[in-house]
Amino acid sequence: MPQEVRAALVAHAQEEDPNEACGLVVLKDGVAERYERGHNGAASPYRFELEVAPELWFLEDDGYELAVFHSHLSSPPRPSRTDVENIGLWEGKPYLIYSLREDDLAAWTIQSGEIAELELS
């Protein structure tokens, strides 16, 4: 995870406090190239509804991978029960969570209710 991408995630999470921030991390060959801010349509400190510009979804057609990002205000950067239950389109894809309280970023996949940690470097 390049420092400038991580810094963008952290800044967005801090700005959205007391609600969860959310967006997309754009990856090329497994490396984060940039962060695209989203809007939390739920405007909630407990869950997020990702809203992004429609053209971002077409980046996958150009060989990019999209990872969803959101923040947790006070809980660890681990998927919550709500995250697992609402995984939807993100099942099996990289799922990044930043904890404001712990200043920690972690990556996961959620597949069929099973949570697996991904290595961030």
TAQUI-V206950 format. One record per residue. N is the residue number from 1. RES is the residue in three letters. SS is DSSP state (a for helix, b for strand, c for the rest). OMEGA is omega in radians with two decimals (NA if undefined). BURIAL is I if it has 24 or more other C-alpha atoms within 12 Angstrom, else O. Layout:
n->[N:N]
res->[RES:RES]
ss->[SS:SS]
omega->[OMEGA:OMEGA]
burial->[BURIAL:BURIAL]
This chain:
n->[1:2:3:4:5:6:7:8:9:10:11:12:13:14:15:16:17:18:19:20:21:22:23:24:25:26:27:28:29:30:31:32:33:34:35:36:37:38:39:40:41:42:43:44:45:46:47:48:49:50:51:52:53:54:55:56:57:58:59:60:61:62:63:64:65:66:67:68:69:70:71:72:73:74:75:76:77:78:79:80:81:82:83:84:85:86:87:88:89:90:91:92:93:94:95:96:97:98:99:100:101:102:103:104:105:106:107:108:109:110:111:112:113:114:115:116:117:118:119:120:121]
res->[MET:PRO:GLN:GLU:VAL:ARG:ALA:ALA:LEU:VAL:ALA:HIS:ALA:GLN:GLU:GLU:ASP:PRO:ASN:GLU:ALA:CYS:GLY:LEU:VAL:VAL:LEU:LYS:ASP:GLY:VAL:ALA:GLU:ARG:TYR:GLU:ARG:GLY:HIS:ASN:GLY:ALA:ALA:SER:PRO:TYR:ARG:PHE:GLU:LEU:GLU:VAL:ALA:PRO:GLU:LEU:TRP:PHE:LEU:GLU:ASP:ASP:GLY:TYR:GLU:LEU:ALA:VAL:PHE:HIS:SER:HIS:LEU:SER:SER:PRO:PRO:ARG:PRO:SER:ARG:THR:ASP:VAL:GLU:ASN:ILE:GLY:LEU:TRP:GLU:GLY:LYS:PRO:TYR:LEU:ILE:TYR:SER:LEU:ARG:GLU:ASP:ASP:LEU:ALA:ALA:TRP:THR:ILE:GLN:SER:GLY:GLU:ILE:ALA:GLU:LEU:GLU:LEU:SER]
ss->[c:c:a:a:a:a:a:a:a:a:a:a:a:a:a:a:c:c:c:c:c:b:b:b:b:b:b:b:c:c:b:b:b:b:b:b:b:c:b:b:c:c:c:c:c:c:c:c:c:b:b:c:c:a:a:a:a:a:a:a:a:a:c:c:b:b:b:b:b:b:b:b:c:c:c:c:c:c:c:c:a:a:a:a:a:c:c:a:a:a:c:c:c:c:b:b:b:b:b:c:c:c:c:b:b:b:b:b:b:b:b:c:c:b:b:b:b:b:c:c:c]
omega->[3.10:-3.07:-3.10:3.09:3.10:3.13:3.12:3.09:-3.11:-3.13:3.14:3.12:3.14:-3.13:-3.10:3.11:0.43:3.07:3.05:3.01:3.08:3.14:-3.11:2.98:-3.12:-3.08:3.01:-3.10:3.08:-3.12:3.12:3.13:-3.12:3.08:3.07:-3.14:3.02:3.08:3.09:-3.13:3.11:-3.09:-3.01:3.02:-3.03:-3.13:3.12:3.01:-3.03:3.02:3.13:3.08:-3.07:-3.10:3.12:-3.13:-3.11:3.10:3.12:3.09:-3.13:3.07:3.09:3.01:3.13:3.05:3.10:3.11:2.89:-3.10:2.95:-3.08:-3.05:-3.13:3.14:-3.14:3.13:-3.14:3.09:3.07:3.09:3.11:-3.11:-3.10:-3.07:-3.03:3.04:-3.08:-3.04:3.14:3.11:-3.14:3.12:-3.02:-3.05:3.12:3.06:3.08:3.09:-3.09:-3.06:-3.06:-3.07:3.12:3.12:-3.14:-3.04:2.79:3.08:-3.09:3.12:3.12:-3.13:-3.12:3.10:-3.14:3.03:3.12:3.02:3.08:NA]
burial->[I:O:O:O:I:I:O:I:I:I:O:I:I:I:O:I:I:O:I:I:I:I:I:I:I:I:I:O:O:O:O:I:O:I:I:I:I:I:I:I:O:O:O:O:I:I:I:I:I:I:I:O:O:O:O:I:I:O:O:O:O:O:O:O:I:I:I:I:I:I:I:I:I:O:O:O:I:I:I:I:O:O:I:I:O:O:I:O:O:I:O:I:I:I:I:I:I:I:I:I:O:O:O:I:I:I:I:I:I:I:O:O:O:O:I:O:O:O:O:O:O]
